[in-house]
């Protein structure tokens, strides 16, 4: 995770923790002072408690939204990774098939055909390596997007 994203995540977590602490402290203060309250203070106490409840509900909603977004990003990253792996497997299957064809051609013909078959197998293997590299890059991109 990049340093700025990590810092941003830590900042969000710290902000949520700080707000929760403020809510808890305010509620404790209100409970402590409620025994000494006049009617105006009692009304203020009730309003503040209502506002604290609304704030707590909003924090809960924010955390739920954050979890939902993280879950969706994880799903997308896994899907992209799965697609990249499928492409890599297909390229490897194609390389193996061309290698088998090369072996068959080699068995059927002479040196020139064997060289051609070897070249075909080498090209197929290079395609498989390229496809695997692309699949890994896509997986890395998906995970980077998810972390970001």
C-alpha positions as CSV (number, residue, x, y, z in Angstrom):
1,X,0.0,0.0,0.0
2,X,1.4,3.4,-0.8
3,X,2.4,5.6,2.0
4,X,-0.3,8.3,1.3
5,X,-3.1,5.7,1.1
6,X,-1.9,4.1,4.3
7,X,-1.8,7.5,6.0
8,X,-5.3,8.3,4.6
9,X,-6.6,5.0,6.0
10,X,-5.0,5.6,9.3
11,X,-6.4,9.2,9.3
12,X,-10.0,7.8,8.7
13,X,-9.6,5.3,11.5
14,X,-8.2,7.9,13.9
15,X,-11.1,10.3,13.0
16,X,-13.7,7.6,13.7
17,X,-12.0,6.6,16.9
18,X,-11.8,10.3,18.0
19,X,-15.4,11.0,17.2
20,X,-16.5,7.9,19.1
21,X,-14.4,9.0,22.1
22,X,-16.0,12.5,21.9
23,X,-19.5,11.0,21.8
24,X,-18.7,8.7,24.8
25,X,-17.2,11.6,26.8
26,X,-20.1,13.9,26.1
27,X,-22.6,11.2,27.1
28,X,-20.7,10.6,30.3
29,X,-20.6,14.3,31.1
30,X,-24.3,14.6,30.4
31,X,-25.1,11.7,32.7
32,X,-22.9,13.2,35.4
33,X,-24.5,16.6,35.2
34,X,-28.1,15.5,34.8
35,X,-28.6,15.1,38.5
36,X,-27.9,18.8,39.0
37,X,-30.0,20.1,36.1
38,X,-32.6,22.7,35.9
39,X,-35.4,22.5,33.3
40,X,-33.3,24.4,30.7
41,X,-30.3,22.1,31.3
42,X,-32.5,19.1,31.2
43,X,-33.9,20.2,27.8
44,X,-30.4,20.8,26.6
45,X,-29.3,17.5,27.9
46,X,-32.1,15.8,26.0
47,X,-31.2,17.6,22.8
48,X,-27.6,16.7,23.1
49,X,-28.4,13.1,23.7
50,X,-30.6,13.0,20.6
51,X,-27.7,14.6,18.6
52,X,-25.3,12.1,20.0
53,X,-27.6,9.3,19.0
54,X,-27.8,10.7,15.5
55,X,-24.0,11.0,15.3
56,X,-23.5,7.5,16.5
57,X,-26.0,6.2,13.8
58,X,-24.1,8.2,11.1
59,X,-20.8,6.7,12.3
60,X,-22.3,3.2,12.1
61,X,-23.6,3.9,8.6
62,X,-20.3,5.3,7.5
63,X,-18.5,2.2,8.8
64,X,-21.0,-0.1,7.0
65,X,-20.6,1.8,3.8
66,X,-16.8,1.5,4.1
67,X,-17.1,-2.2,4.6
68,X,-19.4,-2.6,1.6
69,X,-17.1,-0.6,-0.6
70,X,-14.1,-2.7,0.5
71,X,-16.1,-5.9,-0.1
72,X,-17.0,-4.8,-3.6
73,X,-13.4,-3.8,-4.4
74,X,-12.2,-7.2,-3.2
75,X,-14.8,-9.0,-5.4
76,X,-13.6,-6.9,-8.4
77,X,-10.0,-7.7,-7.7
78,X,-10.7,-11.4,-7.4
79,X,-12.6,-11.3,-10.6
80,X,-9.8,-9.6,-12.5
81,X,-7.3,-12.0,-11.0
82,X,-9.5,-14.9,-12.1
83,X,-9.7,-13.6,-15.6
84,X,-6.0,-13.1,-15.8
85,X,-5.3,-16.6,-14.6
86,X,-7.8,-18.0,-17.2
87,X,-5.9,-16.1,-19.9
88,X,-2.6,-17.4,-18.7
89,X,-3.9,-21.0,-18.6
90,X,-5.2,-20.6,-22.1
91,X,-1.8,-19.4,-23.4
92,X,-0.1,-22.2,-21.6
93,X,-2.5,-24.7,-23.1
94,X,-1.9,-23.2,-26.6
95,X,1.9,-23.5,-26.0
96,X,1.6,-27.1,-25.0
97,X,-0.5,-27.9,-28.0
98,X,2.0,-26.3,-30.4
99,X,4.8,-28.1,-28.7
100,X,3.0,-31.4,-29.2
101,X,2.4,-30.5,-32.8
102,X,6.1,-29.8,-33.1
103,X,7.0,-33.1,-31.7
104,X,4.7,-34.8,-34.1
105,X,6.1,-32.9,-37.0
106,X,9.7,-33.7,-35.9
107,X,8.8,-37.4,-35.8
108,X,7.4,-37.2,-39.3
109,X,10.1,-35.3,-41.1
110,X,13.8,-34.4,-41.2
111,X,16.0,-31.8,-39.7
112,X,14.5,-28.8,-41.4
113,X,11.0,-29.6,-40.1
114,X,12.5,-30.2,-36.7
115,X,14.0,-26.7,-36.7
116,X,10.7,-25.2,-37.8
117,X,8.9,-27.2,-35.0
118,X,11.4,-26.0,-32.5
119,X,10.9,-22.4,-33.5
120,X,7.1,-22.8,-33.3
121,X,7.4,-24.3,-29.8
122,X,9.7,-21.5,-28.7
123,X,7.3,-18.9,-30.1
124,X,4.4,-20.6,-28.3
125,X,6.3,-20.7,-25.1
126,X,7.1,-17.0,-25.4
127,X,3.4,-16.2,-25.9
128,X,2.6,-18.2,-22.8
129,X,5.2,-16.3,-20.8
130,X,3.9,-13.0,-22.2
131,X,0.3,-13.9,-21.3
132,X,1.3,-15.0,-17.8
133,X,3.2,-11.7,-17.3
134,X,0.1,-9.8,-18.5
135,X,-2.1,-11.9,-16.2
136,X,0.1,-11.1,-13.2
137,X,0.1,-7.4,-14.1
138,X,-3.7,-7.4,-14.3
139,X,-3.9,-9.2,-11.0
140,X,-1.4,-6.6,-9.5
141,X,-3.4,-3.8,-11.0
142,X,-6.7,-5.2,-9.6
143,X,-5.1,-5.6,-6.1
144,X,-3.6,-2.1,-6.3
145,X,-7.0,-0.7,-7.2
146,X,-8.6,-2.6,-4.3
147,X,-6.0,-1.3,-1.8
148,X,-6.3,2.2,-3.2
